[in-house]
Amino acid sequence: MWCRAKLEGGTPPSNTMNIQSVTIVLLLIASALSGCVTSSESESESELAGTSWMIIADMDYGDDYLVYYCSNDGEEYAQAMGGILCPEGPGNVPTCPDGQPCVCIDVDDSCTDGDDDWGYESKAGFYQEMVAIREFRADGIIEDFLLPNADGCPMGTIPYSNDESLCTIDPEMELLFGDLGATTWEIDDSGYLVMSNYMTMSEEDYGMEMDETMCNMIADIYEEMTHYSIVFEINWIDEDTACEMITETKMKVILGDGNIVYYLVHPVVEGQLMAMTCGVGIEWTGQDELKESEISEFETLLSECPAPIPYDAVVWECDLQVRLDSLADFSQQSFNDSVSESPDYPEWCGTVIPQNIALDDSEDNLPPSDEMYGLHYGDGVWARNATHWMDSWISQQECNEELGGEWDENYGMCAVPIDCPFEADSQLIYTECSMWSWTMYQWSGDYLYTGMPSDGWM
C-alpha cells in the first residue's frame, strides 16, 4: 500500500542528549536530501555527483551550545553518551575541560540525585559534535559518516574500512533497526532531488512478533501522519515474513560556492520534529575539525533555512483526487496504485493563506464539467464534478427518497445535484453559499489537487 507520511518525533531533543547520538539517528532513518538545484536535470546531477559535504541539520537544540562532559550514572552509560565518569564523584560539581564549573544538563534538571549529567558551553565543540559527512556518489548512492571524537568512533559506529579517519554505521545496528539497505539519490522530472531509502523489519530483527497485521498497523500509523514532501510505501512480504518500508523525500537545494542549503519542498509547522527539515553544509576536503571561520559560515547558512509556520496559522490543506474513469475499479488498492503515479503535490500545499484573497481575471483551468474526480477515504469513495457529488455510502433508496439524487449505474453511486454556484480563475474557486468559501486547485490530467483552509471557515 501507499501512504504519504511525515517523519515526526514529538518534541525536540533536549540539550542533555549527546548530539552525535542525534546525528546517528538521522543517519539511521536516512534523513532525506532533495531539491531543485539548477534548471537542467543533467547539470543538477553533474554538480552533485561525487561531492562530499560536512552537514549540519537545522534542529531545535537550544541556544546554549552545551556539550556533554560526564555522568555519575555509571561508566558504561557515560561512555555511551560520549563522555566520561565524573572524576569528582556524586554530590560534587565537576570542573569541565574549559576550566570552569560544569553546568547541570540532566534530563530531570537535577544534579543532586546521583545519576547526574554534566556539560559545558562550547560553540566549537557543539558544532563539531553536530557535523556529519555526506557523500553524493556518482553511482547514485549516498554514504554518511561521522567524525571520531577523542575516545574514538561514537556509539553505534565503527571505523570505516576505506578511511579510518571516518566512522560508519556499525552493521550490528541492523539487529535493532532491521535491514537498513542503501540510500539513493536522483533528480526527478520536476527538478527535485529525491532521496530514497529501503529497510525491512522482521521478527528476527526486532525480537518481537512481526506479521502482516503488525505491518498493517505500522502503515496505519504513518497514514495518519501526512507531509506533502515525504512518501512512505509499506508492504508485507510473505516469502520473507518481513515488513518493508520505502521512504522517498523531496527537497529543494541551493548550491553555492563551496556550500549547500537544502530543505523540504513544502513548509513544516512549528513543533513538528522531523528527521531533517533543513540542512546546511560546507565542502568536505578531509578536515577532521571545524575552524572558527567554518563555524561562522555554518551559522550564516543555518539562517537561510525557512522558518516553520506557526501551529495556529491557517494553511492550505491538500487532497489528491483521481479521475474515476481512469481507475480499474474503486477499491483502495486501485486508488493507491494511481496515486503512486501522480505528480508532486503543488508547492502551495501547506503554505499560509494570504489575507484578502480574491479571484483574478484569468480563465479557469478546471477539468471538463462532466468528469468525476474523487478519493477513497478508507470506508468508501467520494467524488464530484461541476454539477453533482457522489458518495458510495449512500444507498439507492436514500438517494431517491431523501437526497433527491439519481442513481448512476455507471459508477454504482448516487449522483446528488450541487445547488451552490461557484466562480473560478486559474487557481482559486469561490463558493459563496459554502462554509468553505475558498478552494485552491491544480488540475493535471487524471489528477486534481484541491486545498481547503485548515480552519474550515475561510
matplotlib code that plots the C-alpha trace (Angstrom):
import matplotlib.pyplot as plt

x = [0.0, 1.0, 0.6, 2.0, 3.5, 5.9, 8.7, 7.6, 9.1, 7.0, 9.2, 12.7, 15.7, 16.9, 20.5, 21.2, 21.1, 24.5, 24.5, 26.4, 23.7, 21.1, 23.2, 23.4, 19.6, 19.4, 21.7, 19.8, 16.4, 18.0, 17.0, 16.3, 18.2, 16.4, 15.7, 15.9, 19.5, 19.6, 17.4, 18.8, 18.4, 21.8, 23.5, 22.0, 23.3, 26.7, 27.1, 26.2, 27.7, 30.9, 30.7, 31.2, 29.9, 30.2, 26.4, 24.6, 20.8, 18.7, 17.0, 16.0, 18.9, 18.6, 20.8, 23.3, 25.7, 26.0, 28.5, 28.2, 31.1, 30.4, 27.9, 27.6, 25.2, 27.9, 30.9, 29.2, 26.3, 28.7, 30.8, 27.6, 26.7, 30.1, 31.5, 33.3, 32.5, 32.7, 36.1, 34.8, 32.0, 28.4, 27.5, 30.2, 30.2, 32.8, 35.3, 34.8, 37.5, 37.2, 38.4, 35.0, 32.4, 30.2, 26.5, 23.8, 22.3, 20.5, 17.1, 15.3, 17.0, 18.5, 22.2, 21.7, 20.2, 23.3, 22.6, 23.7, 24.8, 27.1, 28.3, 29.7, 29.1, 31.3, 30.2, 33.1, 32.5, 28.8, 29.1, 31.9, 29.5, 26.6, 28.5, 28.3, 30.0, 27.7, 28.9, 26.7, 28.4, 28.4, 26.6, 23.5, 24.3, 24.5, 27.1, 27.0, 29.8, 30.7, 34.0, 35.6, 35.9, 38.7, 37.5, 37.2, 34.1, 30.8, 28.4, 26.8, 29.6, 32.9, 36.0, 35.3, 37.4, 38.4, 39.3, 39.7, 39.5, 35.8, 33.2, 30.4, 27.3, 28.0, 26.4, 25.3, 22.9, 20.8, 19.9, 18.0, 16.8, 16.4, 18.0, 18.9, 19.6, 21.1, 20.1, 20.0, 19.6, 18.4, 16.9, 13.3, 11.3, 10.2, 13.8, 13.7, 16.5, 14.8, 16.5, 15.1, 15.8, 14.8, 14.6, 12.9, 11.6, 11.2, 10.6, 14.2, 15.4, 13.3, 12.8, 9.0, 6.1, 6.1, 3.3, 1.0, -1.3, 1.6, 2.9, -0.6, -0.7, 2.6, 1.2, -1.9, 0.3, 2.2, -1.0, -2.3, 0.9, 1.0, 3.5, 3.5, 7.2, 7.7, 6.1, 6.3, 5.5, 4.9, 4.3, 4.2, 6.4, 5.1, 8.1, 10.4, 7.9, 9.0, 7.6, 9.4, 9.4, 10.5, 11.0, 11.1, 11.7, 11.9, 13.7, 14.9, 18.7, 20.7, 24.3, 26.7, 30.4, 31.6, 28.4, 24.9, 21.5, 18.6, 15.1, 11.7, 9.7, 6.7, 6.6, 6.8, 4.6, 6.4, 6.5, 6.9, 10.2, 11.2, 14.4, 15.7, 13.6, 16.6, 20.3, 23.4, 26.9, 30.3, 32.5, 34.5, 38.1, 39.3, 39.3, 38.7, 37.7, 36.0, 37.8, 36.2, 35.6, 33.7, 31.6, 30.6, 29.8, 27.5, 25.7, 25.2, 23.9, 21.5, 19.9, 18.8, 16.6, 12.9, 11.2, 8.5, 4.9, 3.1, 1.0, -2.2, -1.7, -4.4, -2.9, -4.0, -4.7, -4.5, -6.2, -5.4, -8.5, -8.3, -10.4, -12.8, -12.9, -9.1, -9.3, -9.6, -12.1, -13.0, -11.0, -8.5, -5.7, -6.8, -6.7, -3.3, -1.8, -3.0, -1.7, 1.7, 2.0, 0.7, 2.7, 4.2, 1.9, 1.8, 4.3, 1.4, 0.1, 0.7, 1.5, -0.1, -3.2, -2.8, -5.3, -7.9, -7.5, -9.7, -10.3, -8.4, -9.3, -7.6, -9.6, -10.3, -8.3, -10.9, -11.4, -14.3, -17.6, -18.9, -15.7, -15.9, -12.8, -12.7, -10.8, -11.0, -11.4, -10.9, -14.6, -15.8, -15.4, -16.4, -16.3, -17.8, -17.8, -19.1, -22.8, -23.1, -21.4, -21.3, -20.6, -20.6, -22.1, -25.4, -27.9, -30.1, -33.2, -31.7, -30.6, -34.0, -36.2, -34.1, -31.5, -33.3, -30.5, -30.3, -28.7, -25.7, -25.5, -22.0, -20.5, -22.9, -23.3, -25.9, -25.4, -26.7, -27.1, -24.9, -27.2, -24.4, -23.0, -19.3, -16.8, -13.2, -10.0, -6.9, -6.0, -9.0, -12.6, -15.1, -18.3, -20.5, -23.0, -20.5, -18.8, -15.6, -15.8, -12.3, -10.6, -7.1, -6.7, -4.4, -5.6, -3.2, -4.8, -6.1, -5.3, -6.9, -5.2, -7.5, -6.6, -9.0, -8.4, -7.2, -9.6, -12.5, -14.1, -12.2]
y = [0.0, 3.6, 6.2, 9.7, 10.5, 12.6, 11.6, 13.1, 12.8, 14.8, 17.2, 18.5, 16.7, 18.3, 19.5, 16.5, 14.3, 13.7, 15.5, 12.7, 10.3, 12.5, 12.6, 8.7, 8.6, 11.0, 8.7, 5.5, 6.9, 8.3, 11.9, 12.9, 15.4, 16.5, 19.6, 21.6, 22.7, 24.2, 24.4, 21.3, 17.8, 16.7, 19.8, 19.2, 15.6, 16.6, 19.3, 16.9, 13.7, 12.9, 15.7, 15.4, 17.8, 18.5, 18.6, 20.1, 19.6, 22.6, 21.3, 23.0, 22.1, 25.3, 28.4, 27.3, 25.3, 22.7, 19.8, 16.6, 16.0, 13.4, 11.4, 9.9, 7.2, 4.7, 4.5, 2.5, 5.0, 7.9, 6.4, 5.6, 9.3, 10.3, 11.4, 10.1, 9.1, 12.3, 12.3, 14.2, 11.7, 12.3, 15.3, 17.5, 20.0, 18.7, 21.0, 20.9, 20.9, 24.7, 25.1, 26.3, 24.6, 22.3, 23.0, 20.6, 19.1, 16.2, 15.4, 15.8, 19.2, 17.8, 17.0, 16.0, 12.6, 10.6, 9.9, 13.4, 14.5, 17.5, 19.6, 22.9, 25.6, 25.4, 26.6, 24.9, 21.6, 21.8, 22.2, 19.6, 17.1, 18.1, 17.6, 14.6, 13.8, 13.1, 11.9, 12.0, 9.2, 9.3, 5.9, 7.4, 6.1, 8.4, 7.5, 9.0, 9.1, 10.7, 12.0, 10.3, 12.1, 11.9, 8.4, 7.1, 6.4, 7.4, 4.8, 2.8, 3.4, 1.7, 2.9, 3.0, 0.3, 2.5, 5.5, 5.1, 8.8, 8.4, 6.4, 4.4, 2.7, -0.5, -3.5, -4.7, -1.8, -3.7, -6.0, -3.1, -1.3, -4.1, -4.3, -0.6, -1.2, 1.6, 5.2, 6.5, 9.9, 11.2, 14.3, 13.8, 15.3, 18.2, 19.2, 18.0, 15.9, 12.8, 10.6, 7.1, 4.6, 1.0, -1.0, -4.2, -5.1, -8.8, -10.8, -11.9, -8.3, -7.0, -9.9, -9.2, -10.5, -9.2, -10.4, -8.8, -7.4, -5.7, -4.4, -3.0, -1.3, 0.4, 1.5, 2.9, 4.9, 6.5, 7.1, 9.3, 11.4, 13.3, 15.6, 16.6, 16.2, 12.7, 9.4, 6.0, 2.7, 0.0, -3.6, -7.1, -9.6, -13.1, -15.0, -13.1, -12.8, -9.1, -5.7, -3.4, 0.4, 2.5, 6.2, 8.9, 12.5, 15.6, 18.9, 22.0, 22.5, 25.7, 25.1, 28.0, 28.4, 25.6, 25.3, 23.8, 24.5, 22.1, 22.0, 20.3, 21.4, 22.1, 24.1, 22.5, 23.6, 24.5, 21.8, 19.0, 17.2, 15.5, 13.7, 16.7, 19.6, 21.7, 21.0, 23.0, 22.1, 23.1, 21.3, 18.5, 18.2, 15.9, 18.2, 16.5, 19.6, 22.9, 26.2, 29.4, 30.6, 27.4, 27.7, 31.2, 30.0, 27.3, 29.9, 32.0, 29.1, 27.9, 31.4, 30.6, 27.7, 28.5, 29.3, 26.9, 28.0, 28.9, 26.0, 28.1, 29.6, 29.0, 27.0, 25.2, 21.5, 19.5, 16.4, 14.5, 13.4, 10.9, 10.8, 7.9, 6.8, 6.3, 3.6, -0.1, -0.2, 1.8, -0.2, 1.3, -0.5, 0.9, 4.5, 3.8, 2.5, 5.6, 7.9, 6.3, 7.6, 11.1, 14.3, 16.1, 18.0, 21.7, 23.8, 25.9, 22.9, 23.6, 27.3, 30.1, 31.5, 35.2, 37.8, 39.3, 36.6, 37.3, 35.9, 37.5, 37.8, 34.6, 31.8, 28.7, 25.5, 23.1, 19.6, 19.0, 19.7, 16.1, 14.3, 12.8, 13.2, 11.7, 10.0, 6.9, 7.8, 4.4, 3.3, 4.4, 6.7, 10.4, 12.2, 15.3, 17.2, 20.6, 19.7, 16.6, 14.9, 11.2, 9.1, 5.3, 5.2, 6.5, 3.7, 3.7, 4.2, 7.2, 8.6, 8.8, 9.4, 11.6, 13.4, 14.0, 12.4, 10.0, 6.5, 6.4, 2.9, 3.6, 4.4, 2.5, 5.6, 8.2, 11.5, 14.4, 17.8, 20.7, 23.7, 26.0, 28.0, 28.8, 31.0, 30.1, 31.6, 29.6, 28.7, 29.6, 28.5, 30.7, 29.2, 31.8, 29.5, 27.0, 27.2, 26.6, 29.6, 29.3, 26.4, 26.3, 23.8, 22.4, 20.1, 17.7, 15.1, 12.3, 14.2, 17.1, 18.7, 20.8, 22.8, 23.9, 26.3, 24.4, 26.2, 25.2, 28.6, 30.9]
z = [0.0, -0.5, 2.3, 2.4, 5.7, 7.7, 10.0, 13.3, 16.6, 19.0, 21.0, 20.2, 21.8, 25.0, 25.5, 27.6, 24.6, 23.1, 19.7, 18.0, 19.1, 17.4, 14.3, 14.3, 14.4, 11.5, 9.5, 10.5, 9.4, 6.2, 6.6, 3.1, 0.9, -2.2, -4.2, -7.4, -7.9, -11.4, -14.4, -16.0, -14.7, -16.1, -14.8, -11.3, -11.3, -12.6, -9.9, -7.0, -8.3, -6.5, -3.9, -0.2, 2.5, 6.2, 7.0, 10.0, 10.4, 11.4, 14.6, 17.8, 20.0, 22.1, 22.2, 24.9, 22.7, 25.6, 25.1, 27.1, 29.5, 32.3, 34.3, 37.7, 36.4, 35.7, 33.4, 30.7, 30.4, 30.4, 27.6, 25.6, 25.9, 24.6, 27.9, 30.9, 34.5, 36.6, 38.4, 41.4, 42.1, 43.1, 45.1, 43.6, 40.8, 38.3, 36.6, 32.8, 30.1, 29.8, 33.4, 34.6, 36.8, 34.7, 34.1, 35.1, 31.9, 33.4, 31.8, 35.2, 35.7, 38.9, 39.6, 43.3, 42.9, 42.0, 38.3, 37.3, 33.8, 33.4, 30.5, 29.4, 26.9, 23.8, 20.4, 18.7, 20.5, 19.9, 16.1, 16.0, 17.5, 15.2, 12.0, 9.7, 6.4, 3.4, 0.0, -3.1, -5.1, -8.8, -8.9, -7.2, -3.7, -0.6, 2.1, 5.5, 8.1, 11.4, 12.6, 15.6, 18.9, 21.5, 22.5, 19.0, 17.0, 18.6, 19.9, 17.1, 14.6, 13.7, 11.8, 8.0, 6.4, 3.4, 5.6, 9.3, 9.9, 9.4, 11.3, 9.6, 11.0, 12.8, 11.0, 14.3, 14.5, 12.0, 14.8, 16.3, 13.1, 10.6, 7.2, 6.6, 2.9, 0.7, 0.4, -3.2, -4.9, -8.2, -9.9, -10.9, -13.7, -11.6, -10.9, -7.2, -5.8, -4.5, -1.8, -1.3, 1.5, 1.9, 5.1, 6.3, 9.7, 10.7, 13.8, 13.8, 13.6, 16.5, 18.7, 18.7, 16.7, 13.2, 10.9, 8.3, 11.0, 12.7, 9.3, 8.5, 12.0, 11.1, 7.8, 9.5, 11.9, 9.1, 7.1, 9.9, 9.8, 6.5, 4.9, 1.3, 0.7, 2.1, 0.9, 2.6, 0.9, 3.4, 2.3, 3.9, 2.1, 2.7, 1.5, 3.8, 6.6, 6.9, 6.7, 4.1, 4.2, 1.3, 2.1, -0.6, 0.3, -1.9, -1.0, -2.7, -2.8, -3.2, -4.2, -3.5, -3.8, -1.6, 0.4, 0.2, 1.8, 1.4, 2.8, 2.3, -0.7, 1.4, 4.7, 8.2, 11.1, 14.3, 16.8, 14.2, 14.7, 11.5, 10.6, 8.7, 7.6, 6.6, 6.5, 5.5, 4.6, 3.5, 1.2, 2.9, 1.8, 4.6, 7.5, 10.9, 12.9, 12.3, 12.1, 13.6, 10.1, 9.2, 12.3, 11.3, 7.8, 9.3, 11.4, 8.3, 6.3, 9.0, 8.9, 5.4, 6.5, 6.2, 9.5, 10.5, 10.1, 13.4, 14.5, 14.6, 11.1, 8.5, 5.7, 2.5, 3.5, 0.3, -1.0, -4.2, -6.3, -9.1, -12.3, -11.6, -15.3, -15.2, -12.4, -12.9, -10.0, -7.0, -4.4, -2.1, -3.9, -7.2, -5.9, -4.2, -7.4, -9.3, -6.5, -6.7, -10.3, -9.6, -10.0, -6.9, -4.6, -5.6, -3.7, -2.2, -0.2, 3.5, 2.9, 4.9, 3.1, 2.5, 3.7, 1.3, -1.4, -4.5, -7.9, -10.8, -14.5, -15.5, -17.1, -15.0, -15.5, -14.1, -15.5, -18.0, -16.2, -16.6, -15.4, -11.9, -9.7, -6.2, -3.4, -1.3, 2.4, 3.8, 4.2, 0.8, -2.2, -2.5, -5.8, -7.6, -10.9, -11.7, -11.2, -8.9, -6.0, -5.1, -2.0, -2.0, 1.4, 0.1, -0.7, -3.7, -1.5, 0.4, -3.0, -4.4, -1.3, 0.9, -1.2, -4.4, -6.4, -9.3, -9.2, -11.6, -12.9, -14.4, -11.1, -8.9, -6.7, -6.0, -8.0, -5.9, -7.7, -6.4, -5.9, -4.8, -7.7, -7.9, -9.7, -10.6, -12.0, -12.9, -9.3, -7.0, -6.6, -4.7, -3.5, -1.7, 0.0, 1.4, 4.8, 2.8, 0.6, -0.9, -2.6, -4.2, -7.0, -9.6, -12.4, -14.2, -16.4, -14.2, -11.1, -9.3, -6.3, -4.0, -1.0, 1.7, 4.6, 7.6, 9.9, 7.7, 7.7, 5.3]

ax = plt.figure().add_subplot(projection="3d")
ax.plot(x, y, z, "-o")
ax.set_aspect("equal")
plt.show()
